[in-house]
Amino acid sequence: MIKPIKKSWAEPYKIKMVELLKMTTARQRKKALEEAGYNTFLLRSEEVYIDLLTDSGTSAMSDHQWAGMMLGDEAYAGSRNFYHLEEVVKDIYGYKYLIPTHQGRGAENILSKILIKKGDIIPGNMYFTTTRLHQELAGGKFEDIIIDEAHDPENEFPFKGNVDLNKLEKLIKKYGAKKIPYVSMATSVNMAGGQPISMKNLKELRAVTKKHGIRVIHDMTRVAENAHFIQQREKGYQTKSIKEIVKEINSYTDGATMSAKKDALVNIGGFLAINDWDVFEEARNMVVVYEGLHTYGGLAGRDMEAMAIGIGESVNDDHMHARVGQVVYLGEKMMEFGIPIVKPVGGHGIFVDAKKFLPHIPQHQFPAQTLAAEVYLDSGVRTMERGVVSAGRKANGENYFPKLELVRFTIPRRVYTQAHMDVIAESTARVFERRHHIKGMKMIYEPKYLRFFQARFEKLK
Ligand code: PM9
């Protein structure tokens, strides 16, 4: 029988402008890494060849978005771009009220301050660094209620972002619904490897929380990527568009925080969206303290215009097919080389399992941080630690030791080519070949908050 010819994915755009990259030598990279204290966040971007540090604010904007930038209305109050954005958030996302913020954490700060009281419990489907910190700073305690499968890189369950409803019920029983201001529900769970939550699970979550009068607040930073996986994997959604699925996801929630720097294809921006008038009113008042007037929230008019256009592009089926297609392509290449990665491949990057890659390095010697440094040394590819350093410390000062010790190879949207993906996989494979000779590190400087951004390390001899 003739084998059917494979149908490849391809980008639904062509390149109009290029940004030249600097190539570096191994010697230059060694020096740069030493100066950066072996923390890839502290490298200068000019010292980087392929930048997979994050997909946050690193997307390539479209010609339409750039044209929109020229339509920026930079009035202090009542910019027309705000009203355009407000309309788009209502139309595409389905939330009633909008508060723009400079980025996602601005929205997290305001929301946490409004909804959380000292001693409250905030259950969520795995922590995210900035989200949990704002919850803690507001006096709350985060409790992980993601399904156990999410903590196992090998487990191929298609919806590893799901909430374990038994864990939630237990928390409600233990603390009482009054102590739980909301469930913090993320789509495309970042720290689990960009893993989606299913619509079925979300509906069930909605039913349980409704019964107890608890809100669901959605971290919708990568909601369109989650919608893609629902379309691909969940029964009944194959003929629905990403746009329809996104709107349905949001309909089971009461409000959202958004870092528009990811899905929404802009270099800066975010918002808080909420259906409850009272919360909106308080947030509208609070945003003037922390961000700026409620019709710009720390953003220029042009940024809001680019965001409004980017949101529309983000829910285009062809865009999302190519976006996730490229990530899957890299994942398959890595697996061909035998590199241990989190499975199934998530939406925004490949997460390499550093515990399996460097099993001889104990977690307190930072295997993921070490691996990120080694990949940079090999080829100038910059990745990010998502393990014990990112997890930080508990309120009592003890380190969190997360089960997942990962290096994230995050793919910016519409930026790199398939040949870049090949270079990345080959570089990681070279490091994999010499993995037995790699030694761990010790932390020599640790900032108090979000230490992964600025911590410094030394190589162990
Ligand atoms: N995420 C990321 O690289 C950028 C900063 S942390 C290294 O993945 C979620 C799910 C995020 C996120 C940022 C934020 C905060 C909230 N939720 O960075 O403040 O992935 O816009 O958003 C980053 P901002």
Boltz pocket constraint, residues with backbone or C-beta under 6 A from the ligand:
constraints:
  - pocket:
      binder: B
      contacts: [[A, 53], [A, 54], [A, 55], [A, 56], [A, 103], [A, 104], [A, 105], [A, 106], [A, 128], [A, 129], [A, 130], [A, 131], [A, 186], [A, 187], [A, 188], [A, 190], [A, 219], [A, 221], [A, 258], [A, 259], [A, 260], [A, 261], [A, 269], [A, 270]]
      max_distance: 6.0
